[in-house]
Amino acid sequence: MNKNLPTPVLPTTAPGPGLRTGFSTGAYLSATAVAAWLRLEGRAVKDSISILFPDGELRSVNIDGEEPLSANGHAAWAAKDAGEDVDKTHGLIIRSQLQRSTLPLRPEDTRETDFVEVTGSLTVVLRGGKGVGLVTRKGLDVPPGKPAINPTPRKMLLENLSELPHGNWRTVWIEVSIEGGEKVARRTLNPTLGVVGGLSILGTSGQVIPCSHAAYVATIEILIRGAALNHFSEIALVTGGRSHRWLKTQYPDFEDTAIVRFGDFIEQSLAICQRHGIPCIRIVCMAGKLAKYALGITNTHADKAAQSPTRVADLLISEGMESESLQHASDCRSVRELLDGLETENRRQAIQILKSLAAKQLQAWAHPSRIHLHVLDTTGKRELP
């Protein structure tokens, strides 16, 4: 169990009176799978279970039911608690069906859509059930042809399974489903992005932070004001968990209290920095938000400003890129898909153009504070040139 990861400084740790943190679909994948495993071990599972989160902390997650499937199979489920967040998946039933064997995995025991992972001596076969979408397009964190179960939830599942008693068990199959997921997905961006037939299993932290916009911005102000009162000459604005982890890896001496997750409120966060006289600001983001900054979009939430690959392509062409290299833009559903469809040199040129335009826009919003912009690849582990 890794207890050495830095605890993220969330601008929404205490977002306001009455706002309560919830859990992601990824957290419920781990919780329900662990609950099913423990029941097979003959251990009692009541109304909650403690699991390990990506920040190295144990948290208690609700479990609302379980049932045996066979001598070596069990299912557990939970109603997703998104806290006080305005979340379309709040209350949906997430169910994990688990089967295990003492035999090693055979090729005929898997499907093309399965994820096959290994933790210690245990091979884990993870598959998407009813209500979990299937990825059909490039440009997402999951390759086409696989269920929309993102990398962090898969890693979180493996870390939690590795903490359990394995005995002589060699292989485990876990099928995760979301009751009503296909219907709810029609009201999300999934069909546009290329995830069909259901919802995604998401979460970079395992937690769902309440998104009262006024409370979020107010908390950003509190953190930035605190940094100013502590006479920090530099703070970091990070978009989320991956950008936060990259910053702490690259700048391990950076004060935790000088790191603020600003989510989608880029212009407001920079205005707050300006108001409190922060001299220098590091901004860490990924390509999707970079493109929105380059376009001058002040609130980058998907409901406020959906990704527009054709608009980004037009911007790149206006800045000197050959239009022929961007002809695929009309077929793309995300900026990531647009960039992934470019040849290596063209992709590098596109990112450099977007980074230059974004830096100018961010600097205009932040003046006279100085901006240092870092753009990461989709893994969140490497800075793009």
MOBELSUL-V564619 format. One record per backbone hydrogen bond with DSSP energy under -1.0 kcal/mol. CO is the residue of the C=O (numbers start at 1). NH is the residue of the N-H. Records with the same first field share a line. If there is no record, write none. Layout:
BEGIN
CO = NH  NH
END
This chain:
BEGIN
8 = 10
10 = 13
16 = 19
20 = 84
22 = 208
24 = 28
25 = 29
26 = 30
27 = 31
28 = 32
29 = 33
30 = 34
31 = 35
32 = 36
33 = 37
34 = 38
35 = 39
36 = 40
37 = 41
38 = 43
39 = 42
47 = 63
49 = 61
51 = 59
53 = 56
57 = 53
59 = 51
61 = 49
65 = 77
67 = 75
72 = 100
73 = 69  70
74 = 98
75 = 67
76 = 96
77 = 64  65
78 = 94
80 = 91
81 = 23
82 = 85
85 = 87
87 = 90
89 = 92
92 = 80
93 = 179
94 = 78
95 = 177
96 = 76
97 = 175
98 = 74
99 = 173
101 = 170  171
106 = 109
107 = 110
111 = 114
115 = 126
117 = 124
119 = 122
122 = 119
123 = 172
124 = 117
125 = 174
126 = 115
127 = 176
129 = 132
130 = 178
131 = 199
133 = 148
134 = 196
135 = 145
143 = 146
146 = 135
147 = 149
148 = 201
150 = 154
151 = 155
152 = 156
153 = 157
154 = 158
155 = 159
156 = 160
157 = 161
158 = 162
161 = 164
166 = 169
170 = 123
171 = 101
172 = 125
173 = 99
174 = 127
175 = 97
176 = 129
177 = 95
178 = 181
180 = 184
181 = 185
184 = 187
185 = 188
189 = 193
190 = 194  195
194 = 136
196 = 134
199 = 133
201 = 150
202 = 26
206 = 24
208 = 22
212 = 216
213 = 217
214 = 218
215 = 219
216 = 220
217 = 221
218 = 222
219 = 223
220 = 224
221 = 225
222 = 226
223 = 227
224 = 228
225 = 229
226 = 230
227 = 232
228 = 231
233 = 280
235 = 282
236 = 260
237 = 284
238 = 262
240 = 244
241 = 245
242 = 246
243 = 247
244 = 248
245 = 249
246 = 250
247 = 251
251 = 254
255 = 258
256 = 259
258 = 236
260 = 238
262 = 265
264 = 266  300
265 = 269
266 = 270
267 = 271
268 = 272
269 = 273
270 = 274
271 = 275
272 = 276
273 = 278
274 = 277
279 = 370
280 = 235
281 = 372
282 = 237
283 = 374
284 = 239
285 = 376
286 = 290
287 = 291
288 = 292
289 = 293
290 = 294
291 = 295
292 = 297
293 = 296
298 = 267
301 = 304  305
308 = 312
309 = 313
310 = 314
311 = 315
312 = 316
313 = 317
314 = 318
316 = 321
317 = 320
323 = 326
324 = 327
326 = 329
328 = 331
329 = 332
334 = 338
335 = 339
336 = 340
337 = 341
339 = 342
343 = 347
344 = 348
345 = 349
346 = 350
347 = 351
348 = 352
349 = 353
350 = 354
351 = 355
352 = 356
353 = 357
354 = 358
355 = 359
356 = 360
357 = 361
358 = 362
359 = 363
360 = 364
361 = 365
362 = 366
363 = 367
366 = 369
370 = 281
372 = 283
374 = 285
375 = 384
377 = 380
382 = 377
END
